[in-house]
């Protein structure tokens, strides 16, 4: 169960849960992007921050925590960072939690 601890800490935040939920449907929840495909590349960190209405540093911290534990995939493109869900990691965490509880 110790392997899940970083992910559990990451999803313990309501803001980070909102991020994961918004990224389930990037096309429905965010405007079109010029430099990256919402589905293939992910959503620009600035769009996520704007949607949440939080400061850039706060958004960066939340997104970094989710990426560091593997729940988000971060992609750098043209000086921007795009985030998308890591569905395999999310499914694996859910499965491990269900088996361990």
Secondary structure as GFF3:
##gff-version 3
##sequence-region A 1 101
A	DSSP	three_ten_helix	2	4	.	.	.	ID=ss1
A	DSSP	alpha_helix	5	11	.	.	.	ID=ss2
A	DSSP	alpha_helix	14	22	.	.	.	ID=ss3
A	DSSP	three_ten_helix	23	25	.	.	.	ID=ss4
A	DSSP	alpha_helix	26	29	.	.	.	ID=ss5
A	DSSP	beta_strand	43	44	.	.	.	ID=ss6
A	DSSP	alpha_helix	45	52	.	.	.	ID=ss7
A	DSSP	alpha_helix	56	68	.	.	.	ID=ss8
A	DSSP	beta_strand	72	77	.	.	.	ID=ss9
A	DSSP	beta_strand	80	85	.	.	.	ID=ss10
A	DSSP	alpha_helix	87	100	.	.	.	ID=ss11
###
